[in-house]
Amino acid sequence: MHLSRDVVLLITHSGDFFTIDRVAQALSKKGVQPFRLDTDKFPLEVQLTAYFDKSKSYHTIEYDNHSISTEQVQAVWLRRIWEPQLGKELALKFREACIRESKATLDGFWDSLKEARWIDNLERINYANNKLRQLRIASEVGFAIPQTLVTNKAQAAREFFHQVNGKMVSKLLTTLSYSMEANSSFFLYTSTVKEEDLQDAESLRYCPMVFQEQIPKQQELRVVYVNGNVFVGALNAEVYAAAKVDWRKPGVEVGGWQHHQLPDEVVRYLQAFMGKFGLLFGSLDFILTPSGEYVFLEVNPVGEWGMLEKDLNLPISSAIADALVPIRNS
């Protein structure tokens, strides 16, 4: 079936639920047709055609008995991009090439949508994903940040451990998995570092890591920014103390999310920070210390927020829909 109305493309994967459904519903209420594209289903279940000649070019995509063309897409929500799920019947020697060609083909499709409104485009997401850049810009706009060391030098890590009086956590600069439900490991989530952990720190020469001072917590905050709107959920730190630092680990009982209002000054810093990256959306993590200081940890340009809408009834999906299809002035 060919969709004739204005279309908003929702880029995600076949395992996605709740958030994708809520945004699709919010778009439908605005009279706009959502088109869900599960990127892991390309190329086996999604058909894409790109045609170019001297006078014109067009892209069409067919999935789940629906088809759209580039011209119909007025906005794009980039929720997730996953690798193709290729059948076991495909020989391993061809798999890498097929994945590479499929990614390149999708990249061409994204490029054909450059005139659409994106939340957010890949270039800005990739730029914002660098956690060292995040810390630099956060500090520049006025946020408090943890004292941080990034190194592949074992001695530097040991010295930093003593510099922060043994209160140190470790993390990676990049994500190892597609989702927060992946199997956890010492390196995947923010973890407390003990002195004995640094006895084998010579392995850092193979892979640099991030070390930060451990910030005392009263609450941990998940702050969702959508085109100037700010939605906040708070967790009381003592409830999940057994989680060993990171509430995002699978199976951690975090207690109930609570409403929280950021001070005006922190909101101004947040707006300046997101403006520096040119992002319309971001999920940010903060620590509220016992002394009342808000400490910036990181931003995920495609981060999770469904738990805040579900538990606190925050209208995040509606805000995303409004940002994708702004009200037109007549």
N, C-alpha and C positions, 0 to 999 in steps of 0.2 A: 504494500500500500504506500502510495506516495503522499507525503505530508505537504499540504498546501499552505498552511498558516506559517507565521513567523515561528522559527524554531530556536530553542536554546539547547546547545549541545552539552551533555553532561558526561565528562570523560572520567571513567572509573574502571572497576574490575568486577568480575562475576560474583565474588564473595562479599561485595559491599551491600550494606543494608542500613536501614533507619535514616541516617543522614541523607543519603542519596534519595530515598523515598520522600522524606519531608521536603526537601528542596523541590523535587518534581511536583509534589502536591501544591506547594506555594506558587510555583510558576503557572500551573494549570488554573489556579484561582485568579491569576492576573490575566487570563485569556491567552497565554502563550503556550505553545506546544513544546514540552521537553522531549529530547531524544537521547536516550541512554546508550552510551557506547562502552561496552566492556572490552577494554584494550587487550586482555588476555585471550579473547575469542578471535582476534585477528592473527593469522589469516584463515583459520579453519572454518569459522562460522560467520565471519564478517567479510563481505566483498567490497573492495574499494577499486574504483576506476578513476584514473587521472588521464586527461587528454589535453594535448598542447599542439597548436599550430601557429602560424604567423599572426593570425588575427584574433585568436581566442584561446582560452583554456578553461577547463571545468573539472571539478571533482564530484563524484557521487559515491555514496556509501550506503550499503544495504545490510540490514541486520534485523533479525526477529520480525521478518515480514514487513518491514518498513524501509523506506529509502529517503535520503535527503541529498540535496546538492549544496555546494558551498554558498550559493546565492541566498539560500533560505536561512542560513545561520546568522542570527543577529548578535548572539552572545555565547560565550563558552565558560563553563565552570570546570576548571581543571582540578578534579578531586584526587585522582590517582592514575598513574600509568604503570601497568604491569607488563612483564614480558609475555610473549606468546606461549600458550599451552599447546605444544605440538604433540601429535600422537606418537605412541611408542613404536608404531610401524615405521617411522622415519629413521633412517640410519643415522647414527651419531655423527658420521663424517659429513653429513649434510645439515645437521641441526644448527650449528653455529652460523653457517652462511644464511640459512633461512631466517633465523632470528635477526641477524644483522640487516638483511634486505627488508624484512617486515618493519623494523624500527625506522629504517630510512624512508620507507613508503609512508608511514604514519607521520614522520617529520615533515614530509612534503604536504601532507593533508593539513597539518597544523599551520604551515606557512600559507596555504591557500586561504586561511581564515584570519589573516593578519588585520583585516579591516573590521572584524567583529570586536565586541567588547569582551575582554578576558578577565577572569578572576582565577588566577592571575596568569600572565603569559610566562612561558618557560624560561625566557632569558632572565626575567626579574626573580623568578623562583630560584633559579640556579645561583644567581648573584647573592640572594639573601640567605641561601643555605650554608654559606661559609660561616662557621661559628666564631672564628677569630675576627672576621669582619663585623659580625654582630656585636661582639664585645667592644670593639673599637668605637663603633657608631653609638652604641648604648651609652658608653662613657662620655662621648662627645655631646650628646643631647642632654645629659644631666643625670642619667640613671646611676645608682650605686651598683657596682658589679663585684663579684668575688675576686680576690687576689688569685691570679691564674698563671700557671706555667705550662707551656707546651714544649716537650723535649723528646729527643731520642738518646739523651745522655743520662746514664744511670746515676752518676754522681750528682747531677743537677737535681734529679728527682729526690734523692736522699737529703740534699741540703734544703730543698723546699719543704720537705716533711718536717724538719726541725724548725724551719723558719715560721711555720704555721702551728708550732707546738703540737705536732702529731695529729692535728685535726684536719685530715686531708681526704678528698674524694677523687676518683678517677673516672674518666669517660672517654669516648671516642669522638673524633671530629665528624665522622660520617656514620650513616645508618647501615646496619648489617642486614636488616630484614625489611619486608614490605609492610609489616603491621606490628602493633603492640602485642599481638597474641602469639608472636613467635617464641620459640624456646629461649629461655633466658640463659645468660652466661655471665661470668664475672665482668666481661668487658662490654656487654651489650647495654647494660643500664648503669646509671651512676652508682658507684659502689664505694664504700668506705675502704680506705687503704690503711693497713696495719704495717708496722715496721718490718715484720717478717715477710710481708709481700714484696718488699723492696730488696730482699736478699738475692732474688733472681732477676733483678731489674736490668741486667745486661741484655736481656732479650729486647729491650727498647730499641736497640740499634736496628732491629728489623722493622719496627713499627712505632713511630712516635705516638705519645698519648697526651691527653689533657689532664692536668692535675690542678685542683682548686682547693682553696681553704674551705672547710666545712662551715657553712653559715648556720648559726643557731636559729631554730624555727619555732615560731608560734603557729603560723599557718603556711600552707603552700597554696598558691593561687594559680588557676588556669584562667588566663585572660584571653578572650576571643575578640578580635578587632574586625569589624566589617564596615568598610567605607565610612569611617568616622564614628561608628557606633561601637560601644564597649560593653561586653558582657563578661561577668566575673563569677567564678565558682571558687569556694575556699574549702580546704580540708584542714582539720585540726591535726597538727603534727603528732601529738601524743597517741592518737588513735591508731596510727599505722607505724609506730616506732619499730615494730618487729620487721618491717619491710626492708630494713637496712638501707635507708636513704631514699630509694626511688619508689614512689607510689605507683608508677606505671608498670611495675613487674607483674606478670600474670599471677593470679591467685592471691594477690595482696588485698586484704580486707581494709579498705580505706575509710570506712564509716560513711556518713552521709555528707553530700555536698551541701554547702551553705551559701546563701547570698552574701555578697560583699560589695561594698562601694569603694572605689579608689579615690584617694584625694585628688582635687583638681590639678595640683601640680604634677602628679604622676600621670594623669590623663594627658596633660600637655606634652610631657616627655614622650609618651606613647605615640601621640599623633605626629610629633616631629620625627620620631624613630621610623615609623611606618612610611612617612613621607620621603625620608632619605632613600628608602628602598623602592618607592613607587608601588607599594603593595596595597591592594584593596582588602586583603584578608590575611590574617595570621593568628595562630594560636601561640600564646606566649606563656612562659612559666616564670613565676616570681616566688620569692620567699619573703614573708612578713616576719621580721625578727621580734623577739620579746620586747625590744626597745622601741618598736614601731617603725623601723626602717624597711622600705621596700627595696629588695635586691633583685635585679634582673638576672635571669639565668640564660634563657635562649628563646628564640622564636622559631616555630615550624610553619613555613608558608602554606603547608597543606595539612596542618595538624588536626587532631580530633577535638570534637566539641559536642558530639551527640549526647554524652552523659549529662551535660549542663542543660540542654534542652529537655531531656527526658526527666531528670530529677528536679530541676528548678523551674521548669516551664519557661525558660528564656527563649524568646522568639528569634533564634539565630537563623533558622532556615528562611523565615520571612525576610530577614534583613539581607541575606544572600540573594534571594529572588529579587528584592527591590534594587540591589546593587547591580544585578545582571540586566534588569529591564527597568531603568529609571522612569519615573512618571514624566511623560512628555508634556511640556508647556504648550497649551493651545494658542 
